[in-house]
């Protein structure tokens, strides 16, 4: 016999399946299956009906978004060669009564300080039931470059989460996806843009995401888009009083700005910093805020800075992004285009005196220069080197010696976190920092490994290969270098690293130690004395791997090398050094140094310390 329902249901396959599911539910109810299971099965049935008869339409469209999912941002760029009337269709979802969780909008690129202009956005009415809403609209846009967006992150600030931890609340949280019930609408979301008149079809074409967007609005610099944890910085010089406009997009939560946006005048301090007060909503989640201010700057050297937080930034959104996602960051422009020539690009290489400099450094070099500053001095340190991932291979750092014979401290160092791409190969990285140095003695260091350095790059060279190294500038263009007392770099290096500390007679010398070694040496003090200890080893936050210690005649430990009393020794972060004086009573002592099976002298697995031959420990008389 034929199918008895074949004549009643066009496209009978899916509908027949649904009918069978209904029969199955009826049978289950007659056998007394629990109401909870019945409720779950009804939910599955309703979900199938929604998927089967959804009123969403993701197909078609000169600009079309299909297969949209929660927690995403889609972008399509297009260009109009003439004014065109566009037909727009979009389907999205509500988060709360007036806040949308998933929606579409269009931005016209302006290329100016604001980065763009919203020319259309989805504004449906909240449906009486459910969260899904759709719109059909038309809009006439002028010639230019546009970005069509669809976001579906929602906004946690307005989200209605189930409260309580009882069974009912947990069950509600599970089925509502912790208040994000609108996730169930994802299969119905869509966004399409077409010329309303087919005759205008050729006027709409795809565009590159990096295409320009018209007037620059006298833009001086744009530190955007800023990715999570990324830092953008720009130095410029003002030659005459000028008004500048600053526009920043950043996150604000509970009245506090999560990102850093500021402008400072060198030698004076911060002249502007973004605060929650006075900001306006930037679209998307409520946390997205825009600061737009105009300041008059006096002649001087300035630095604009933006640092994005680790969460909720470009390409790493925790909630719906602002309407102009690519503007997340800080931009600076001249308020009056006629005054643009009052601001010039700042070139420290041409404008500032160099206190110390190592440039075009070749392979396998350790360069050091020490000097004494008589007064407090504002400086700019610049370093260009080789960084791959979190490892630095060619790098520089600056140390200070607070007093004669005292341990040196690291004032600044080049790390993977504070560098940016320097052009050419990805591993070419540069870093710079503005510092205020107190009077005292300092040493500028730069180390290279055995490959990829000046005159011998094994990858594309950086934009300025001659700057491979480190340079310390005085920020005052009129600074007199004759005020600085320079020391013999070789003698200083020997005193600090090769000969150990003060240059006194060695009581014990256990250095140049390799792997799997336990070295010991005895020494005696006829009277109480201070001894100089210089030790270099391997210590990570969780344990000591290569380290030294001193015991007395009774076997008691009177000094030991720890993570807390050591500092970075250059190279890998786990290279640690102790360099200081310790008072000991008269008596006999034994100095010990233990190494494990990896990362020691002549067998370093990662970058060696600044002085590899000092790996181990050396004891000498401090008073000499």
KADA-V702446 format. One record per helix or strand of 2 or more residues. SS is the DSSP state (h for helix, s for strand). FROM is the first residue (numbers start at 1). TO is the last residue. If there is no record, write none. Layout:
SS/FROM/TO, SS/FROM/TO
This chain:
h/12/30, h/35/52, s/63/65, s/73/80, s/84/94, s/100/108, s/117/121, s/132/141, s/144/151, h/167/175, h/181/188, s/190/195, h/198/203, s/204/206, s/219/224, s/231/238, s/242/253, s/256/257, s/260/265, s/269/273, s/280/281, s/288/297, s/300/307, s/313/314, h/325/327, s/329/334, h/337/342, s/343/345, h/348/351, s/354/358, s/366/373, s/377/388, s/391/401, s/408/413, s/420/421, s/428/437, s/440/447, h/465/467, s/469/474, h/481/483, s/485/486, h/489/498, s/506/510, s/518/525, s/529/540, s/543/552, s/557/560, s/567/568, s/575/584, s/587/594, h/612/614, s/615/621
